[in-house]
Amino acid sequence: MRFMKPKDKKLKKVDWEVPERLVDLVKAYSEYINYSETEVIEYYLSFIQEDENFRSWALQKRNNKKLLKLLEMEEKEEAVVE
């Protein structure tokens, strides 16, 4: 038998405003796929990491260690500095 691994979730409540249309869309989609609204948002926002222009911008930004860690780019930063 394979055991389930616990979700590594360090959730932080945020106070953002989004259009009501998107809230309704996420609610409907989460119901359709049987995932929580939080899981839907988390999944789709994770694609921000794949934006090559954003990644290039992050490499040029000062004091970017935390951001590079979030983007899993620590190794690239060291290569650019050398």
N, CA, C and O atoms as a Maestro MAE file, in Angstrom:
{
 s_m_m2io_version
 :::
 2.0.0
}

f_m_ct {
 s_m_title
 :::
 protein
 m_atom[328] {
  # First column is atom index #
  i_m_mmod_type
  r_m_x_coord
  r_m_y_coord
  r_m_z_coord
  i_m_residue_number
  s_m_chain_name
  s_m_pdb_residue_name
  s_m_pdb_atom_name
  i_m_atomic_number
  :::
  1 25 0.842 -1.180 0.000 1 A "MET " " N  " 7
  2 3 0.000 0.000 0.000 1 A "MET " " CA " 6
  3 2 0.888 1.245 0.000 1 A "MET " " C  " 6
  4 15 1.893 1.306 0.708 1 A "MET " " O  " 8
  5 25 0.506 2.220 -0.794 2 A "ARG " " N  " 7
  6 3 1.225 3.501 -0.821 2 A "ARG " " CA " 6
  7 2 0.478 4.483 0.061 2 A "ARG " " C  " 6
  8 15 -0.742 4.618 -0.033 2 A "ARG " " O  " 8
  9 25 1.217 5.163 0.916 3 A "PHE " " N  " 7
  10 3 0.610 6.127 1.811 3 A "PHE " " CA " 6
  11 2 0.563 7.500 1.164 3 A "PHE " " C  " 6
  12 15 1.419 7.854 0.354 3 A "PHE " " O  " 8
  13 25 -0.423 8.242 1.525 4 A "MET " " N  " 7
  14 3 -0.561 9.603 1.009 4 A "MET " " CA " 6
  15 2 0.441 10.505 1.718 4 A "MET " " C  " 6
  16 15 0.719 10.330 2.905 4 A "MET " " O  " 8
  17 25 0.964 11.444 0.997 5 A "LYS " " N  " 7
  18 3 1.867 12.424 1.592 5 A "LYS " " CA " 6
  19 2 1.065 13.648 1.980 5 A "LYS " " C  " 6
  20 15 0.123 14.023 1.281 5 A "LYS " " O  " 8
  21 25 1.425 14.271 3.081 6 A "PRO " " N  " 7
  22 3 0.683 15.474 3.478 6 A "PRO " " CA " 6
  23 2 0.963 16.618 2.515 6 A "PRO " " C  " 6
  24 15 2.055 16.728 1.956 6 A "PRO " " O  " 8
  25 25 -0.029 17.456 2.333 7 A "LYS " " N  " 7
  26 3 0.155 18.637 1.505 7 A "LYS " " CA " 6
  27 2 1.046 19.608 2.254 7 A "LYS " " C  " 6
  28 15 0.848 19.851 3.445 7 A "LYS " " O  " 8
  29 25 2.013 20.156 1.566 8 A "ASP " " N  " 7
  30 3 2.896 21.147 2.176 8 A "ASP " " CA " 6
  31 2 2.313 22.522 1.882 8 A "ASP " " C  " 6
  32 15 2.728 23.200 0.943 8 A "ASP " " O  " 8
  33 25 1.367 22.912 2.680 9 A "LYS " " N  " 7
  34 3 0.654 24.164 2.434 9 A "LYS " " CA " 6
  35 2 0.914 25.154 3.548 9 A "LYS " " C  " 6
  36 15 0.502 24.945 4.689 9 A "LYS " " O  " 8
  37 25 1.583 26.207 3.222 10 A "LYS " " N  " 7
  38 3 1.738 27.328 4.136 10 A "LYS " " CA " 6
  39 2 0.868 28.430 3.557 10 A "LYS " " C  " 6
  40 15 1.344 29.291 2.817 10 A "LYS " " O  " 8
  41 25 -0.383 28.394 3.895 11 A "LEU " " N  " 7
  42 3 -1.338 29.328 3.308 11 A "LEU " " CA " 6
  43 2 -1.281 30.668 4.018 11 A "LEU " " C  " 6
  44 15 -1.091 30.744 5.232 11 A "LEU " " O  " 8
  45 25 -1.446 31.707 3.243 12 A "LYS " " N  " 7
  46 3 -1.477 33.060 3.759 12 A "LYS " " CA " 6
  47 2 -2.708 33.735 3.180 12 A "LYS " " C  " 6
  48 15 -2.906 33.749 1.966 12 A "LYS " " O  " 8
  49 25 -3.515 34.283 4.038 13 A "LYS " " N  " 7
  50 3 -4.718 34.966 3.579 13 A "LYS " " CA " 6
  51 2 -4.302 36.329 3.007 13 A "LYS " " C  " 6
  52 15 -3.534 37.065 3.626 13 A "LYS " " O  " 8
  53 25 -4.819 36.645 1.825 14 A "VAL " " N  " 7
  54 3 -4.497 37.916 1.178 14 A "VAL " " CA " 6
  55 2 -5.779 38.708 0.958 14 A "VAL " " C  " 6
  56 15 -6.883 38.162 0.959 14 A "VAL " " O  " 8
  57 25 -5.600 39.985 0.773 15 A "ASP " " N  " 7
  58 3 -6.748 40.862 0.564 15 A "ASP " " CA " 6
  59 2 -6.603 41.522 -0.800 15 A "ASP " " C  " 6
  60 15 -6.166 42.668 -0.904 15 A "ASP " " O  " 8
  61 25 -6.974 40.784 -1.849 16 A "TRP " " N  " 7
  62 3 -6.900 41.277 -3.207 16 A "TRP " " CA " 6
  63 2 -8.296 41.472 -3.738 16 A "TRP " " C  " 6
  64 15 -9.245 40.822 -3.301 16 A "TRP " " O  " 8
  65 25 -8.404 42.358 -4.666 17 A "GLU " " N  " 7
  66 3 -9.682 42.550 -5.333 17 A "GLU " " CA " 6
  67 2 -9.571 42.022 -6.754 17 A "GLU " " C  " 6
  68 15 -8.650 42.364 -7.496 17 A "GLU " " O  " 8
  69 25 -10.519 41.192 -7.109 18 A "VAL " " N  " 7
  70 3 -10.587 40.659 -8.469 18 A "VAL " " CA " 6
  71 2 -12.013 40.855 -8.970 18 A "VAL " " C  " 6
  72 15 -12.952 40.930 -8.177 18 A "VAL " " O  " 8
  73 25 -12.167 40.934 -10.267 19 A "PRO " " N  " 7
  74 3 -13.513 41.118 -10.808 19 A "PRO " " CA " 6
  75 2 -14.452 39.993 -10.378 19 A "PRO " " C  " 6
  76 15 -14.057 38.829 -10.313 19 A "PRO " " O  " 8
  77 25 -15.679 40.353 -10.090 20 A "GLU " " N  " 7
  78 3 -16.690 39.384 -9.655 20 A "GLU " " CA " 6
  79 2 -16.846 38.262 -10.681 20 A "GLU " " C  " 6
  80 15 -17.079 37.110 -10.317 20 A "GLU " " O  " 8
  81 25 -16.718 38.597 -11.936 21 A "ARG " " N  " 7
  82 3 -16.814 37.614 -13.007 21 A "ARG " " CA " 6
  83 2 -15.793 36.501 -12.821 21 A "ARG " " C  " 6
  84 15 -16.113 35.330 -13.023 21 A "ARG " " O  " 8
  85 25 -14.555 36.855 -12.433 22 A "LEU " " N  " 7
  86 3 -13.520 35.844 -12.237 22 A "LEU " " CA " 6
  87 2 -13.790 35.005 -10.992 22 A "LEU " " C  " 6
  88 15 -13.527 33.803 -10.980 22 A "LEU " " O  " 8
  89 25 -14.312 35.637 -9.950 23 A "VAL " " N  " 7
  90 3 -14.667 34.895 -8.743 23 A "VAL " " CA " 6
  91 2 -15.717 33.837 -9.081 23 A "VAL " " C  " 6
  92 15 -15.597 32.680 -8.677 23 A "VAL " " O  " 8
  93 25 -16.734 34.240 -9.818 24 A "ASP " " N  " 7
  94 3 -17.791 33.304 -10.207 24 A "ASP " " CA " 6
  95 2 -17.252 32.196 -11.106 24 A "ASP " " C  " 6
  96 15 -17.662 31.041 -10.993 24 A "ASP " " O  " 8
  97 25 -16.338 32.552 -11.992 25 A "LEU " " N  " 7
  98 3 -15.745 31.574 -12.897 25 A "LEU " " CA " 6
  99 2 -14.927 30.540 -12.120 25 A "LEU " " C  " 6
  100 15 -15.031 29.342 -12.385 25 A "LEU " " O  " 8
  101 25 -14.127 30.991 -11.174 26 A "VAL " " N  " 7
  102 3 -13.317 30.075 -10.360 26 A "VAL " " CA " 6
  103 2 -14.224 29.167 -9.533 26 A "VAL " " C  " 6
  104 15 -13.969 27.968 -9.415 26 A "VAL " " O  " 8
  105 25 -15.273 29.736 -8.966 27 A "LYS " " N  " 7
  106 3 -16.218 28.916 -8.190 27 A "LYS " " CA " 6
  107 2 -16.814 27.819 -9.059 27 A "LYS " " C  " 6
  108 15 -16.845 26.656 -8.657 27 A "LYS " " O  " 8
  109 25 -17.284 28.176 -10.235 28 A "ALA " " N  " 7
  110 3 -17.892 27.194 -11.134 28 A "ALA " " CA " 6
  111 2 -16.875 26.150 -11.579 28 A "ALA " " C  " 6
  112 15 -17.181 24.958 -11.607 28 A "ALA " " O  " 8
  113 25 -15.670 26.589 -11.926 29 A "TYR " " N  " 7
  114 3 -14.650 25.657 -12.395 29 A "TYR " " CA " 6
  115 2 -14.239 24.699 -11.283 29 A "TYR " " C  " 6
  116 15 -14.048 23.508 -11.530 29 A "TYR " " O  " 8
  117 25 -14.101 25.211 -10.060 30 A "SER " " N  " 7
  118 3 -13.716 24.341 -8.950 30 A "SER " " CA " 6
  119 2 -14.790 23.295 -8.678 30 A "SER " " C  " 6
  120 15 -14.484 22.153 -8.334 30 A "SER " " O  " 8
  121 25 -16.039 23.689 -8.832 31 A "GLU " " N  " 7
  122 3 -17.135 22.731 -8.676 31 A "GLU " " CA " 6
  123 2 -17.064 21.674 -9.789 31 A "GLU " " C  " 6
  124 15 -17.261 20.486 -9.534 31 A "GLU " " O  " 8
  125 25 -16.787 22.104 -10.999 32 A "TYR " " N  " 7
  126 3 -16.707 21.208 -12.157 32 A "TYR " " CA " 6
  127 2 -15.598 20.164 -11.995 32 A "TYR " " C  " 6
  128 15 -15.818 18.985 -12.273 32 A "TYR " " O  " 8
  129 25 -14.410 20.586 -11.548 33 A "ILE " " N  " 7
  130 3 -13.282 19.652 -11.450 33 A "ILE " " CA " 6
  131 2 -13.135 19.040 -10.062 33 A "ILE " " C  " 6
  132 15 -12.252 18.213 -9.833 33 A "ILE " " O  " 8
  133 25 -14.002 19.447 -9.135 34 A "ASN " " N  " 7
  134 3 -14.005 18.898 -7.779 34 A "ASN " " CA " 6
  135 2 -12.695 19.186 -7.025 34 A "ASN " " C  " 6
  136 15 -12.168 18.328 -6.317 34 A "ASN " " O  " 8
  137 25 -12.201 20.382 -7.192 35 A "TYR " " N  " 7
  138 3 -11.062 20.893 -6.431 35 A "TYR " " CA " 6
  139 2 -11.541 22.148 -5.711 35 A "TYR " " C  " 6
  140 15 -12.540 22.759 -6.093 35 A "TYR " " O  " 8
  141 25 -10.815 22.518 -4.671 36 A "SER " " N  " 7
  142 3 -11.194 23.737 -3.963 36 A "SER " " CA " 6
  143 2 -10.838 24.959 -4.815 36 A "SER " " C  " 6
  144 15 -10.005 24.879 -5.718 36 A "SER " " O  " 8
  145 25 -11.466 26.062 -4.519 37 A "GLU " " N  " 7
  146 3 -11.149 27.313 -5.223 37 A "GLU " " CA " 6
  147 2 -9.683 27.683 -5.016 37 A "GLU " " C  " 6
  148 15 -9.020 28.163 -5.936 37 A "GLU " " O  " 8
  149 25 -9.188 27.459 -3.814 38 A "THR " " N  " 7
  150 3 -7.779 27.747 -3.511 38 A "THR " " CA " 6
  151 2 -6.856 26.920 -4.400 38 A "THR " " C  " 6
  152 15 -5.863 27.435 -4.915 38 A "THR " " O  " 8
  153 25 -7.177 25.643 -4.581 39 A "GLU " " N  " 7
  154 3 -6.342 24.779 -5.417 39 A "GLU " " CA " 6
  155 2 -6.371 25.218 -6.874 39 A "GLU " " C  " 6
  156 15 -5.352 25.141 -7.560 39 A "GLU " " O  " 8
  157 25 -7.513 25.672 -7.354 40 A "VAL " " N  " 7
  158 3 -7.622 26.166 -8.729 40 A "VAL " " CA " 6
  159 2 -6.737 27.400 -8.906 40 A "VAL " " C  " 6
  160 15 -5.958 27.483 -9.856 40 A "VAL " " O  " 8
  161 25 -6.862 28.343 -7.996 41 A "ILE " " N  " 7
  162 3 -6.059 29.573 -8.065 41 A "ILE " " CA " 6
  163 2 -4.574 29.244 -7.989 41 A "ILE " " C  " 6
  164 15 -3.775 29.758 -8.772 41 A "ILE " " O  " 8
  165 25 -4.210 28.388 -7.045 42 A "GLU " " N  " 7
  166 3 -2.801 28.013 -6.884 42 A "GLU " " CA " 6
  167 2 -2.252 27.394 -8.164 42 A "GLU " " C  " 6
  168 15 -1.148 27.726 -8.595 42 A "GLU " " O  " 8
  169 25 -3.010 26.510 -8.761 43 A "TYR " " N  " 7
  170 3 -2.558 25.834 -9.974 43 A "TYR " " CA " 6
  171 2 -2.304 26.833 -11.104 43 A "TYR " " C  " 6
  172 15 -1.238 26.830 -11.720 43 A "TYR " " O  " 8
  173 25 -3.279 27.671 -11.364 44 A "TYR " " N  " 7
  174 3 -3.142 28.583 -12.506 44 A "TYR " " CA " 6
  175 2 -2.138 29.705 -12.252 44 A "TYR " " C  " 6
  176 15 -1.465 30.142 -13.186 44 A "TYR " " O  " 8
  177 25 -2.024 30.169 -11.041 45 A "LEU " " N  " 7
  178 3 -1.024 31.200 -10.756 45 A "LEU " " CA " 6
  179 2 0.397 30.651 -10.818 45 A "LEU " " C  " 6
  180 15 1.346 31.410 -11.019 45 A "LEU " " O  " 8
  181 25 0.551 29.346 -10.647 46 A "SER " " N  " 7
  182 3 1.896 28.766 -10.731 46 A "SER " " CA " 6
  183 2 2.500 28.937 -12.122 46 A "SER " " C  " 6
  184 15 3.720 28.870 -12.274 46 A "SER " " O  " 8
  185 25 1.666 29.157 -13.138 47 A "PHE " " N  " 7
  186 3 2.183 29.344 -14.495 47 A "PHE " " CA " 6
  187 2 2.909 30.677 -14.680 47 A "PHE " " C  " 6
  188 15 3.593 30.867 -15.685 47 A "PHE " " O  " 8
  189 25 2.772 31.592 -13.737 48 A "ILE " " N  " 7
  190 3 3.523 32.849 -13.788 48 A "ILE " " CA " 6
  191 2 5.022 32.550 -13.860 48 A "ILE " " C  " 6
  192 15 5.775 33.275 -14.510 48 A "ILE " " O  " 8
  193 25 5.443 31.488 -13.195 49 A "GLN " " N  " 7
  194 3 6.855 31.109 -13.163 49 A "GLN " " CA " 6
  195 2 7.421 30.813 -14.540 49 A "GLN " " C  " 6
  196 15 8.635 30.876 -14.732 49 A "GLN " " O  " 8
  197 25 6.578 30.495 -15.488 50 A "GLU " " N  " 7
  198 3 7.035 30.109 -16.823 50 A "GLU " " CA " 6
  199 2 7.160 31.289 -17.785 50 A "GLU " " C  " 6
  200 15 7.595 31.109 -18.922 50 A "GLU " " O  " 8
  201 25 6.793 32.471 -17.356 51 A "ASP " " N  " 7
  202 3 6.877 33.667 -18.195 51 A "ASP " " CA " 6
  203 2 8.351 34.064 -18.332 51 A "ASP " " C  " 6
  204 15 8.959 34.564 -17.385 51 A "ASP " " O  " 8
  205 25 8.911 33.836 -19.514 52 A "GLU " " N  " 7
  206 3 10.342 34.093 -19.731 52 A "GLU " " CA " 6
  207 2 10.704 35.567 -19.553 52 A "GLU " " C  " 6
  208 15 11.797 35.869 -19.073 52 A "GLU " " O  " 8
  209 25 9.830 36.480 -19.921 53 A "ASN " " N  " 7
  210 3 10.113 37.899 -19.711 53 A "ASN " " CA " 6
  211 2 10.168 38.235 -18.223 53 A "ASN " " C  " 6
  212 15 11.007 39.026 -17.793 53 A "ASN " " O  " 8
  213 25 9.280 37.639 -17.443 54 A "PHE " " N  " 7
  214 3 9.291 37.835 -15.996 54 A "PHE " " CA " 6
  215 2 10.569 37.266 -15.397 54 A "PHE " " C  " 6
  216 15 11.165 37.881 -14.513 54 A "PHE " " O  " 8
  217 25 10.993 36.103 -15.865 55 A "ARG " " N  " 7
  218 3 12.206 35.476 -15.353 55 A "ARG " " CA " 6
  219 2 13.436 36.338 -15.679 55 A "ARG " " C  " 6
  220 15 14.330 36.484 -14.845 55 A "ARG " " O  " 8
  221 25 13.478 36.898 -16.870 56 A "SER " " N  " 7
  222 3 14.585 37.786 -17.245 56 A "SER " " CA " 6
  223 2 14.596 39.034 -16.369 56 A "SER " " C  " 6
  224 15 15.648 39.479 -15.910 56 A "SER " " O  " 8
  225 25 13.419 39.584 -16.148 57 A "TRP " " N  " 7
  226 3 13.289 40.757 -15.286 57 A "TRP " " CA " 6
  227 2 13.775 40.433 -13.870 57 A "TRP " " C  " 6
  228 15 14.463 41.244 -13.250 57 A "TRP " " O  " 8
  229 25 13.425 39.263 -13.363 58 A "ALA " " N  " 7
  230 3 13.819 38.843 -12.010 58 A "ALA " " CA " 6
  231 2 15.331 38.746 -11.888 58 A "ALA " " C  " 6
  232 15 15.896 39.086 -10.849 58 A "ALA " " O  " 8
  233 25 15.994 38.279 -12.953 59 A "LEU " " N  " 7
  234 3 17.455 38.174 -12.915 59 A "LEU " " CA " 6
  235 2 18.130 39.540 -12.844 59 A "LEU " " C  " 6
  236 15 19.218 39.660 -12.281 59 A "LEU " " O  " 8
  237 25 17.509 40.559 -13.399 60 A "GLN " " N  " 7
  238 3 18.097 41.897 -13.422 60 A "GLN " " CA " 6
  239 2 17.756 42.719 -12.185 60 A "GLN " " C  " 6
  240 15 18.371 43.758 -11.946 60 A "GLN " " O  " 8
  241 25 16.800 42.275 -11.411 61 A "LYS " " N  " 7
  242 3 16.331 43.022 -10.252 61 A "LYS " " CA " 6
  243 2 17.333 42.926 -9.104 61 A "LYS " " C  " 6
  244 15 17.900 41.864 -8.849 61 A "LYS " " O  " 8
  245 25 17.542 44.042 -8.418 62 A "ARG " " N  " 7
  246 3 18.418 44.034 -7.245 62 A "ARG " " CA " 6
  247 2 17.706 43.348 -6.088 62 A "ARG " " C  " 6
  248 15 16.477 43.304 -6.031 62 A "ARG " " O  " 8
  249 25 18.505 42.813 -5.167 63 A "ASN " " N  " 7
  250 3 17.954 42.128 -3.990 63 A "ASN " " CA " 6
  251 2 16.882 41.111 -4.399 63 A "ASN " " C  " 6
  252 15 15.754 41.130 -3.905 63 A "ASN " " O  " 8
  253 25 17.269 40.242 -5.301 64 A "ASN " " N  " 7
  254 3 16.297 39.332 -5.903 64 A "ASN " " CA " 6
  255 2 16.399 37.894 -5.403 64 A "ASN " " C  " 6
  256 15 15.782 37.006 -5.991 64 A "ASN " " O  " 8
  257 25 17.149 37.639 -4.350 65 A "LYS " " N  " 7
  258 3 17.366 36.255 -3.906 65 A "LYS " " CA " 6
  259 2 16.068 35.528 -3.569 65 A "LYS " " C  " 6
  260 15 15.894 34.369 -3.946 65 A "LYS " " O  " 8
  261 25 15.157 36.194 -2.863 66 A "LYS " " N  " 7
  262 3 13.888 35.551 -2.509 66 A "LYS " " CA " 6
  263 2 13.065 35.257 -3.767 66 A "LYS " " C  " 6
  264 15 12.477 34.184 -3.898 66 A "LYS " " O  " 8
  265 25 13.033 36.220 -4.685 67 A "LEU " " N  " 7
  266 3 12.285 36.036 -5.929 67 A "LEU " " CA " 6
  267 2 12.889 34.906 -6.762 67 A "LEU " " C  " 6
  268 15 12.156 34.085 -7.313 67 A "LEU " " O  " 8
  269 25 14.209 34.857 -6.857 68 A "LEU " " N  " 7
  270 3 14.853 33.792 -7.624 68 A "LEU " " CA " 6
  271 2 14.590 32.429 -6.996 68 A "LEU " " C  " 6
  272 15 14.442 31.430 -7.701 68 A "LEU " " O  " 8
  273 25 14.533 32.394 -5.680 69 A "LYS " " N  " 7
  274 3 14.216 31.140 -5.004 69 A "LYS " " CA " 6
  275 2 12.788 30.707 -5.352 69 A "LYS " " C  " 6
  276 15 12.538 29.533 -5.622 69 A "LYS " " O  " 8
  277 25 11.854 31.665 -5.344 70 A "LEU " " N  " 7
  278 3 10.473 31.355 -5.713 70 A "LEU " " CA " 6
  279 2 10.384 30.836 -7.144 70 A "LEU " " C  " 6
  280 15 9.577 29.958 -7.449 70 A "LEU " " O  " 8
  281 25 11.217 31.384 -8.008 71 A "LEU " " N  " 7
  282 3 11.226 30.974 -9.418 71 A "LEU " " CA " 6
  283 2 12.147 29.779 -9.664 71 A "LEU " " C  " 6
  284 15 12.291 29.312 -10.794 71 A "LEU " " O  " 8
  285 25 12.767 29.294 -8.588 72 A "GLU " " N  " 7
  286 3 13.707 28.177 -8.671 72 A "GLU " " CA " 6
  287 2 14.824 28.476 -9.660 72 A "GLU " " C  " 6
  288 15 15.136 27.673 -10.540 72 A "GLU " " O  " 8
  289 25 15.422 29.666 -9.489 73 A "MET " " N  " 7
  290 3 16.462 30.132 -10.407 73 A "MET " " CA " 6
  291 2 17.773 30.459 -9.692 73 A "MET " " C  " 6
  292 15 18.579 31.206 -10.246 73 A "MET " " O  " 8
  293 25 18.026 29.937 -8.490 74 A "GLU " " N  " 7
  294 3 19.244 30.307 -7.763 74 A "GLU " " CA " 6
  295 2 20.512 30.029 -8.554 74 A "GLU " " C  " 6
  296 15 21.435 30.843 -8.554 74 A "GLU " " O  " 8
  297 25 20.564 28.876 -9.232 75 A "GLU " " N  " 7
  298 3 21.770 28.504 -9.982 75 A "GLU " " CA " 6
  299 2 22.045 29.491 -11.124 75 A "GLU " " C  " 6
  300 15 23.197 29.842 -11.381 75 A "GLU " " O  " 8
  301 25 20.991 29.931 -11.802 76 A "LYS " " N  " 7
  302 3 21.135 30.860 -12.916 76 A "LYS " " CA " 6
  303 2 21.679 32.193 -12.431 76 A "LYS " " C  " 6
  304 15 22.473 32.828 -13.126 76 A "LYS " " O  " 8
  305 25 21.268 32.619 -11.259 77 A "GLU " " N  " 7
  306 3 21.737 33.891 -10.713 77 A "GLU " " CA " 6
  307 2 23.247 33.850 -10.540 77 A "GLU " " C  " 6
  308 15 23.939 34.797 -10.912 77 A "GLU " " O  " 8
  309 25 23.765 32.765 -9.979 78 A "GLU " " N  " 7
  310 3 25.203 32.641 -9.752 78 A "GLU " " CA " 6
  311 2 25.953 32.663 -11.084 78 A "GLU " " C  " 6
  312 15 27.022 33.267 -11.172 78 A "GLU " " O  " 8
  313 25 25.423 32.028 -12.107 79 A "ALA " " N  " 7
  314 3 26.068 31.988 -13.408 79 A "ALA " " CA " 6
  315 2 26.113 33.382 -14.037 79 A "ALA " " C  " 6
  316 15 27.088 33.710 -14.714 79 A "ALA " " O  " 8
  317 25 25.100 34.196 -13.834 80 A "VAL " " N  " 7
  318 3 25.051 35.538 -14.402 80 A "VAL " " CA " 6
  319 2 26.030 36.450 -13.692 80 A "VAL " " C  " 6
  320 15 26.627 37.319 -14.328 80 A "VAL " " O  " 8
  321 25 26.213 36.276 -12.376 81 A "VAL " " N  " 7
  322 3 27.090 37.132 -11.596 81 A "VAL " " CA " 6
  323 2 28.544 36.895 -11.941 81 A "VAL " " C  " 6
  324 15 29.331 37.841 -11.938 81 A "VAL " " O  " 8
  325 25 28.931 35.651 -12.242 82 A "GLU " " N  " 7
  326 3 30.329 35.322 -12.535 82 A "GLU " " CA " 6
  327 2 30.861 35.989 -13.759 82 A "GLU " " C  " 6
  328 15 32.024 35.794 -14.114 82 A "GLU " " O  " 8
  :::
 }
 m_bond[327] {
  # First column is bond index #
  i_m_from
  i_m_to
  i_m_order
  :::
  1 1 2 1
  2 2 3 1
  3 3 4 2
  4 3 5 1
  5 5 6 1
  6 6 7 1
  7 7 8 2
  8 7 9 1
  9 9 10 1
  10 10 11 1
  11 11 12 2
  12 11 13 1
  13 13 14 1
  14 14 15 1
  15 15 16 2
  16 15 17 1
  17 17 18 1
  18 18 19 1
  19 19 20 2
  20 19 21 1
  21 21 22 1
  22 22 23 1
  23 23 24 2
  24 23 25 1
  25 25 26 1
  26 26 27 1
  27 27 28 2
  28 27 29 1
  29 29 30 1
  30 30 31 1
  31 31 32 2
  32 31 33 1
  33 33 34 1
  34 34 35 1
  35 35 36 2
  36 35 37 1
  37 37 38 1
  38 38 39 1
  39 39 40 2
  40 39 41 1
  41 41 42 1
  42 42 43 1
  43 43 44 2
  44 43 45 1
  45 45 46 1
  46 46 47 1
  47 47 48 2
  48 47 49 1
  49 49 50 1
  50 50 51 1
  51 51 52 2
  52 51 53 1
  53 53 54 1
  54 54 55 1
  55 55 56 2
  56 55 57 1
  57 57 58 1
  58 58 59 1
  59 59 60 2
  60 59 61 1
  61 61 62 1
  62 62 63 1
  63 63 64 2
  64 63 65 1
  65 65 66 1
  66 66 67 1
  67 67 68 2
  68 67 69 1
  69 69 70 1
  70 70 71 1
  71 71 72 2
  72 71 73 1
  73 73 74 1
  74 74 75 1
  75 75 76 2
  76 75 77 1
  77 77 78 1
  78 78 79 1
  79 79 80 2
  80 79 81 1
  81 81 82 1
  82 82 83 1
  83 83 84 2
  84 83 85 1
  85 85 86 1
  86 86 87 1
  87 87 88 2
  88 87 89 1
  89 89 90 1
  90 90 91 1
  91 91 92 2
  92 91 93 1
  93 93 94 1
  94 94 95 1
  95 95 96 2
  96 95 97 1
  97 97 98 1
  98 98 99 1
  99 99 100 2
  100 99 101 1
  101 101 102 1
  102 102 103 1
  103 103 104 2
  104 103 105 1
  105 105 106 1
  106 106 107 1
  107 107 108 2
  108 107 109 1
  109 109 110 1
  110 110 111 1
  111 111 112 2
  112 111 113 1
  113 113 114 1
  114 114 115 1
  115 115 116 2
  116 115 117 1
  117 117 118 1
  118 118 119 1
  119 119 120 2
  120 119 121 1
  121 121 122 1
  122 122 123 1
  123 123 124 2
  124 123 125 1
  125 125 126 1
  126 126 127 1
  127 127 128 2
  128 127 129 1
  129 129 130 1
  130 130 131 1
  131 131 132 2
  132 131 133 1
  133 133 134 1
  134 134 135 1
  135 135 136 2
  136 135 137 1
  137 137 138 1
  138 138 139 1
  139 139 140 2
  140 139 141 1
  141 141 142 1
  142 142 143 1
  143 143 144 2
  144 143 145 1
  145 145 146 1
  146 146 147 1
  147 147 148 2
  148 147 149 1
  149 149 150 1
  150 150 151 1
  151 151 152 2
  152 151 153 1
  153 153 154 1
  154 154 155 1
  155 155 156 2
  156 155 157 1
  157 157 158 1
  158 158 159 1
  159 159 160 2
  160 159 161 1
  161 161 162 1
  162 162 163 1
  163 163 164 2
  164 163 165 1
  165 165 166 1
  166 166 167 1
  167 167 168 2
  168 167 169 1
  169 169 170 1
  170 170 171 1
  171 171 172 2
  172 171 173 1
  173 173 174 1
  174 174 175 1
  175 175 176 2
  176 175 177 1
  177 177 178 1
  178 178 179 1
  179 179 180 2
  180 179 181 1
  181 181 182 1
  182 182 183 1
  183 183 184 2
  184 183 185 1
  185 185 186 1
  186 186 187 1
  187 187 188 2
  188 187 189 1
  189 189 190 1
  190 190 191 1
  191 191 192 2
  192 191 193 1
  193 193 194 1
  194 194 195 1
  195 195 196 2
  196 195 197 1
  197 197 198 1
  198 198 199 1
  199 199 200 2
  200 199 201 1
  201 201 202 1
  202 202 203 1
  203 203 204 2
  204 203 205 1
  205 205 206 1
  206 206 207 1
  207 207 208 2
  208 207 209 1
  209 209 210 1
  210 210 211 1
  211 211 212 2
  212 211 213 1
  213 213 214 1
  214 214 215 1
  215 215 216 2
  216 215 217 1
  217 217 218 1
  218 218 219 1
  219 219 220 2
  220 219 221 1
  221 221 222 1
  222 222 223 1
  223 223 224 2
  224 223 225 1
  225 225 226 1
  226 226 227 1
  227 227 228 2
  228 227 229 1
  229 229 230 1
  230 230 231 1
  231 231 232 2
  232 231 233 1
  233 233 234 1
  234 234 235 1
  235 235 236 2
  236 235 237 1
  237 237 238 1
  238 238 239 1
  239 239 240 2
  240 239 241 1
  241 241 242 1
  242 242 243 1
  243 243 244 2
  244 243 245 1
  245 245 246 1
  246 246 247 1
  247 247 248 2
  248 247 249 1
  249 249 250 1
  250 250 251 1
  251 251 252 2
  252 251 253 1
  253 253 254 1
  254 254 255 1
  255 255 256 2
  256 255 257 1
  257 257 258 1
  258 258 259 1
  259 259 260 2
  260 259 261 1
  261 261 262 1
  262 262 263 1
  263 263 264 2
  264 263 265 1
  265 265 266 1
  266 266 267 1
  267 267 268 2
  268 267 269 1
  269 269 270 1
  270 270 271 1
  271 271 272 2
  272 271 273 1
  273 273 274 1
  274 274 275 1
  275 275 276 2
  276 275 277 1
  277 277 278 1
  278 278 279 1
  279 279 280 2
  280 279 281 1
  281 281 282 1
  282 282 283 1
  283 283 284 2
  284 283 285 1
  285 285 286 1
  286 286 287 1
  287 287 288 2
  288 287 289 1
  289 289 290 1
  290 290 291 1
  291 291 292 2
  292 291 293 1
  293 293 294 1
  294 294 295 1
  295 295 296 2
  296 295 297 1
  297 297 298 1
  298 298 299 1
  299 299 300 2
  300 299 301 1
  301 301 302 1
  302 302 303 1
  303 303 304 2
  304 303 305 1
  305 305 306 1
  306 306 307 1
  307 307 308 2
  308 307 309 1
  309 309 310 1
  310 310 311 1
  311 311 312 2
  312 311 313 1
  313 313 314 1
  314 314 315 1
  315 315 316 2
  316 315 317 1
  317 317 318 1
  318 318 319 1
  319 319 320 2
  320 319 321 1
  321 321 322 1
  322 322 323 1
  323 323 324 2
  324 323 325 1
  325 325 326 1
  326 326 327 1
  327 327 328 2
  :::
 }
}
